[in-house]
């Protein structure tokens, strides 16, 4: 399927790659063991996916789940990608706000990972 907004799609996917790569690097540097980090992140992936709104809008699951979903970068990515591919608006936040939050999260996760990795190498 070809996205209606290819630039938005690419920016969103790059932000997601940066966010999750940096989170993985941060957790790996924090635990100093990949054997412990991999199961932890796989274990967190399913709840983040289910609560992100990828299967249905999180508003259908109640107010509490909807607020919890905001803690996941996947929530914002789903909002942007649904718009970029189908012009569906599945979050009350605008596409621009979702992209802005993804960019801020990517920068914050990069700074967090760089700080922790440099500290563990020293």
N, C-alpha and C positions, 0 to 999 in steps of 0.2 A: 504494500500500500504506500502510495506517495503522499507525504504530508501536504496539507494546504499551505502551511507556513514553514518551509524548510529551514530558514535561518533560526527561527524560534526553537524548532526541534533540535537542531545541532547545539545551540547554546544551552538548552536544558540538559541534554545528554552529557555534554562536557562538564557542566556544573555538577551533575550527579556522579560522574566518574571521579572528579576532583574530591567531592565530599566524601564518598565512600572509600576511596583510596587513602585519603588522609586520616579518616577515622580508623581504618585498618592499621595504618602505620603507627598512629598514636597508641592504639591498644597493644600492638605488638611491642612497641618500645616500652610501654608501661609494664607489661607482663614479662618482657624479655624472653618470651618463649612462644614460638608459633604454634606449638602443639596445644597450648591452652587458648590462644586467641582464635583459632579457626572454629572450634566447636561453639565458643561463646558467640561469635558473630553469626554463625549459621543459626544458632538458637534464637538470636534476636531478629533475624531476617523475617521469619514467618509472622510474628506478631506485628512487625512494622508493615509488612505487606498487607495483611488482613485489615489492619486499622488505617491504612493509608487512603482508602477510597478507591482503590483500583478495581474492586469487585462491585461495589455499589457506593453511591454517595454516603459518606459517613453520617450525614444528617439523618438518614433512615434508622440509624442504630442508637439514637438518643444523644442528648446534649453532652453527657460525660465522655462518651467515646469520641464525639466530634472534637472536644477540647483536647483529649489525649492525642488524637491524630495530628494535631498541630505541632507536636514535639518531634515528628518525623519529617525529614526532608522529602520523603516519598510523597507525602500529602501534597506538597506544593508542586512537585514534578508531575504528579497525576493531573492536577488542575491545569497546568500549562500544556501537557501533551494531549489531553482530551480536546483542548481548544485548538492546538496546532494541527491535529489530524481531522477533527470532525466539527470544529467550531462549537463544541458543547461547553457550556459553563457549568462545572460541577462543584465549584467552591464559591462561597460568597465573596472571596477576595478576587480582585481583578487579575487578569493575566500579568499585567505589569507588576503588580504587587507580589505575585507569586515568583516571578523572575527575579525581582529585587531581593526577596528573601533568600532564594537559592544562591544568588551571587554573594550575599552577606555570609551565608552559611559556608560557602566554598572558601571564602577568604579567612573566616574564623577557624575552620577546620585545618586549613593549610598552616596558619600561624601556630595553632595548637600542636600539630604534628611536627613542624620544624623545630619548635621549642623543645618538645619532649625527645625527639630523635637526637638533636644536638646535645642535650643534657645527658642522654644515655651513652653517647659516644665519648664524652669527655671523661 
